[in-house]
Structure formats: structure tokens, C-alpha cells
Amino acid sequence: MALPDPRLVTLRYSVAHVRDDWTLSEDRVPEARAHLLAGTLARQILEVWADGTGRPMQVGANLAVRWVEERPAIGVDPDVYVVEPPPPEGDQVTSLRLWEPGHFPPLVALEIVSVSHPNKDYVDAPDKYAASGTRELWIFDPELVGPRVRGGPHRLQVWCRDDSGAFTRIYAGPGPVRSPAVGGWLFAVHEGRRLRIADDEQGTSWWMTATEAEREGKEREREAKEREREAKEAALARVAVLEAELARRSGGK
């Protein structure tokens, strides 16, 4: 991980548990296709990861997270989320209501910075996720449209909750950066337009979507069959050479 920039200082401050301007809008803001594709890829990668852990989790997108029973309109809706354990409603859940039994804050939330509302993800999102109890927040700015506030714009930011409960930005920069929550390294790829995860900082072992894993499995199967065919052809060629040599020797007697 990159060393802290000596030109920067760290700030720690308290956040209100609820604010009037955190009310969730009932109107869904249209997403640009690039925004949708980036979110879909991240979600599909995390789905395979979650399944591979063997732990009960739910991975999804755009699910309202609400944490004040007296103010249920207050909340946040991450572009992608991971919840562990999943809510008791399973796939029928309509929102996480953290005052209800079995509803827990996200283990991971991803916000993809919108070209039309970049301040929301840079300024408001960390405060909201801090108040909600979210364990880890990723802020991905593929277009680098974020404001200069807090040193921005940054391609990647990672905020984590420590053992004391404080929500701290542990990284802001181009990446890669390791996510403590999932144990993988976050990369901005395809000219910074997509978010991917790898096992290592060098990016030699990428996490795949289910479709990519199936495609790779078929490719490996094809390559194995090709190697088998080539091995058989080579063996037959050697047999033909030996038979020809034996025939030559037999004819010379």
C-alpha cells in the first residue's frame, strides 16, 4: 500500500446520527450506462467471492439502508452492498431496517461517483455510512469528477471502521489498495473505468464473475483436450516411425 502523503494531515471528527438532508429520495435518479456497468461488474465479482467464503452473506445493489426507527425516511442506498449475515427476508428484503432483529449494516458498501452529483459521494457518503454502522466503504470515481474537497479527486477511497468504532479513511489515491473486509486488492482498470479485485498487489490473480469463471473453465477444458489430441497424434507418429523402421529392417533380411 502506498505510504501516506507527508503533505496531508489526518482529521477525525464526530458525525451526527441523523440529519434532515439524509432523507432518501423516492425518485430514482437515472444511471449512466458506464455507471451501471461498473456497478454490475463489481457486484458480480463480489457474488462469486461471497459464495466462495462459505459464509452466509447477501450481495446486492441499490438497497436502502435505514438506521433510525423514528426517522425511517433517513438512509442511504449503496450502488453495491455486502451484508453478513443476510436479512431474514433473504431475496425478498426491500430495505435494511437496522432496528429490526436480523438486520445488520453492510460489511461493504460501494459508491460510484456520479458525474452529475459528485459532491454527494465525496462529502455526504462517508458521514452517512459512518452513522449507519457500515463496516467498510469504497468510493470509486471512474471519471475523476469529484471535488477538491478532502484532497480530491481520487480514483479510489477506502473508509474502514476500527475497533473503537471510528470510521476512518485509510486510503485515497489511484490504487491498488487492499480491502480489509474482503481481503483482496482493489484496482481501477480499463483506463480507470472499472473496479476489479485481485488476490495480490501485482494483479496476477484476478477475481472473476461467474460468467468469466465458466468461460475460463471451458477454455481450460478446450486446452486440455487440445493437449490430449496433440499427445495422441505425437504418440501415433512415433508408432508409425517405429513400424516403418521395423518394416525396413525386416525387408533387409
C-alpha positions as a printed Julia matrix, in Angstrom:
253×3 Matrix{Float64}:
   0.0     0.0     0.0
   1.24    3.49   -0.75
   2.75    5.43    2.15
   0.77    8.41    3.47
   1.43   11.67    1.65
   3.56   13.78    4.02
   1.82   16.89    2.7
  -1.53   15.76    4.12
  -2.9    15.7     7.63
  -5.49   13.36    9.14
  -8.77   14.66   10.52
 -11.05   12.85   12.97
 -14.46   14.31   13.73
 -17.83   13.28   15.11
 -20.84   12.75   12.85
 -24.49   13.23   13.74
 -26.5    10.03   13.89
 -29.17   11.58   11.7
 -29.56   14.74    9.6
 -32.57   16.14    7.83
 -30.81   16.25    4.47
 -30.17   12.5     4.59
 -33.73   11.71    3.56
 -33.89    9.09    0.83
 -35.45   10.29   -2.4
 -38.4     8.31   -3.7
 -37.39    9.22   -7.25
 -34.73    7.0    -8.77
 -32.05    9.06  -10.47
 -31.27    7.62  -13.93
 -27.83    5.97  -14.11
 -25.41    6.47  -16.96
 -24.58    3.23  -18.73
 -20.93    3.42  -17.66
 -22.04    3.79  -14.03
 -24.37    0.79  -14.36
 -21.7    -1.4   -15.99
 -19.12   -0.58  -13.33
 -21.57   -1.42  -10.56
 -22.73   -4.62  -12.22
 -19.17   -5.89  -12.63
 -18.28   -5.17   -9.01
 -21.46   -6.84   -7.77
 -20.91   -9.97   -9.86
 -17.31  -10.28   -8.65
 -18.39   -9.93   -5.03
 -21.15  -12.51   -5.5
 -18.6   -15.15   -6.51
 -16.3   -14.12   -3.64
 -19.13  -14.32   -1.09
 -20.19  -17.74   -2.35
 -16.61  -18.97   -2.14
 -16.21  -17.95    1.51
 -18.89  -20.4     2.6
 -20.2   -17.74    4.97
 -23.84  -16.59    4.87
 -23.9   -13.27    3.02
 -26.07  -11.26    0.68
 -24.67   -9.21   -2.18
 -26.9    -6.76   -3.98
 -27.38   -3.27   -5.34
 -29.38   -0.14   -4.56
 -30.98   -1.4    -1.36
 -32.0     1.29    1.11
 -30.2     1.13    4.45
 -32.15    2.81    7.26
 -30.94    3.07   10.86
 -33.31    5.39   12.79
 -36.67    3.81   13.62
 -38.22    7.19   14.43
 -37.0     8.6    11.09
 -37.38    5.73    8.57
 -37.01    8.13    5.64
 -33.39    8.74    6.65
 -30.99    6.4     4.92
 -28.54    5.64    2.19
 -28.69    3.33   -0.83
 -25.28    1.96   -1.87
 -24.61    1.15   -5.51
 -23.38   -2.27   -4.33
 -23.5    -3.8    -0.86
 -22.44   -6.92    1.03
 -24.34   -7.84    4.2
 -23.21  -10.54    6.63
 -25.34  -12.29    7.73
 -28.17  -11.7     5.24
 -31.5   -10.35    6.46
 -34.11  -12.95    7.41
 -36.26  -11.97    4.39
 -33.5   -13.12    2.07
 -34.09  -12.07   -1.53
 -37.48  -10.63   -0.56
 -35.91   -7.85    1.51
 -36.99   -4.36    0.46
 -34.7    -2.36    2.76
 -32.33   -2.89    5.65
 -34.04   -1.53    8.76
 -31.25   -1.78   11.29
 -33.54   -1.54   14.31
 -35.22   -4.82   13.34
 -33.9    -8.22   14.5
 -31.65   -9.86   11.93
 -30.93   -6.64   10.03
 -27.28   -5.66   10.11
 -25.34   -2.8     8.49
 -23.32   -3.59    5.37
 -19.98   -5.3     5.68
 -19.02   -3.45    2.49
 -20.74   -0.64    0.58
 -19.63    0.7    -2.8
 -20.47    4.17   -4.05
 -19.64    5.01   -7.68
 -19.25    8.74   -8.09
 -21.85   10.23  -10.39
 -20.83   12.82  -12.93
 -23.98   14.77  -12.16
 -23.7    14.62   -8.33
 -20.04   14.13   -7.38
 -20.26   16.07   -4.08
 -22.77   13.59   -2.71
 -20.28   10.72   -2.69
 -17.28   12.75   -1.55
 -18.89   14.86    1.16
 -22.1    13.18    2.32
 -21.42    9.48    1.78
 -18.68    8.98    4.42
 -20.81   10.7     7.08
 -23.88    8.64    6.22
 -22.05    5.34    6.23
 -20.29    6.27    9.46
 -23.67    6.94   11.08
 -25.21    3.75    9.67
 -22.62    1.41   11.18
 -21.31    0.22    7.82
 -18.04   -1.65    8.29
 -16.23   -0.57    5.1
 -16.97    1.93    2.32
 -15.4     2.04   -1.13
 -15.78    5.23   -3.14
 -14.9     4.74   -6.8
 -14.55    7.79   -9.04
 -14.04    6.4   -12.56
 -14.24    9.79  -14.28
 -12.28   11.71  -11.61
 -15.08   14.24  -11.4
 -15.0    14.61   -7.63
 -14.37   17.96   -5.95
 -11.06   19.08   -4.49
 -12.52   18.82   -1.0
 -10.55   16.39    1.2
  -7.72   16.32   -1.33
  -9.8    15.04   -4.24
 -10.45   13.92   -6.79
  -9.34   10.37   -6.0
  -9.94    7.31   -8.15
 -10.33    5.12   -5.06
 -11.12    5.79   -1.44
 -11.45    3.17    1.3
 -13.05    4.01    4.64
 -12.96    1.49    7.49
 -14.43    1.2    10.96
 -11.79    0.38   13.55
 -12.14   -1.45   16.86
 -13.06    1.77   18.64
 -15.95    2.34   16.22
 -14.31    5.28   14.44
 -14.83    5.47   10.69
 -11.53    6.45    9.06
 -10.33    6.92    5.52
  -7.39    4.55    5.23
  -6.64    5.24    1.56
  -7.23    7.82   -1.14
  -5.43    7.55   -4.45
  -5.19    5.7    -7.76
  -4.93    2.2    -6.26
  -4.34   -0.59   -5.84
  -5.4    -0.78   -2.22
  -6.21   -3.77   -0.03
  -9.7    -4.09    1.39
  -9.58   -5.46    4.95
 -13.21   -6.6     4.68
 -12.8    -8.88    1.66
  -9.05   -9.5     1.8
  -8.48   -8.57   -1.84
  -6.78   -5.7    -3.65
  -8.95   -3.1    -5.4
  -7.82   -1.94   -8.83
  -9.15    0.7   -11.22
  -8.77   -0.93  -14.65
  -9.78   -0.24  -18.25
  -8.42    3.31  -18.09
  -9.91    3.68  -14.63
 -13.48    2.95  -15.76
 -13.97   -0.39  -13.99
 -13.3    -1.7   -10.5
 -11.74   -5.14  -10.18
 -10.28   -7.18   -7.33
  -7.18   -9.39   -7.21
  -5.55  -11.68   -4.67
  -2.31   -9.74   -4.78
  -0.99   -6.21   -5.16
   0.57   -7.11   -8.53
  -2.77   -8.13  -10.0
  -1.6   -11.58  -11.11
  -4.67  -13.43   -9.83
  -7.94  -11.66  -10.66
 -11.26  -12.43   -9.04
 -13.8   -13.37  -11.69
 -17.53  -13.16  -12.23
 -19.47  -16.41  -12.58
 -19.62  -15.91  -16.35
 -15.87  -15.29  -16.56
 -15.15  -18.35  -14.39
 -17.37  -20.51  -16.59
 -15.68  -19.17  -19.71
 -12.23  -19.81  -18.25
 -13.27  -23.32  -17.23
 -14.41  -24.09  -20.76
 -11.2   -22.63  -22.17
  -9.1   -24.78  -19.85
 -11.16  -27.82  -20.84
 -10.63  -26.98  -24.52
  -6.89  -26.53  -23.98
  -6.69  -29.82  -22.08
  -8.45  -31.64  -24.9
  -6.15  -29.97  -27.42
  -3.08  -31.09  -25.46
  -4.51  -34.59  -25.26
  -5.15  -34.64  -29.01
  -1.63  -33.39  -29.73
  -0.17  -36.0   -27.37
  -2.11  -38.78  -29.12
  -1.01  -37.54  -32.55
   2.59  -37.41  -31.38
   2.32  -40.95  -29.97
   0.8   -42.23  -33.21
   3.55  -40.53  -35.18
   6.2   -42.25  -33.05
   4.46  -45.59  -33.53
   4.37  -45.02  -37.29
   8.11  -44.26  -37.31
   8.86  -47.4   -35.3
   6.65  -49.55  -37.55
   8.37  -48.13  -40.62
  11.79  -48.84  -39.11
  10.77  -52.41  -38.22
   9.41  -52.93  -41.73
  12.65  -51.62  -43.23
  14.74  -53.94  -41.1
  12.51  -56.92  -41.84
  12.69  -56.27  -45.57
  16.5   -56.1   -45.48
  16.98  -59.58  -44.12
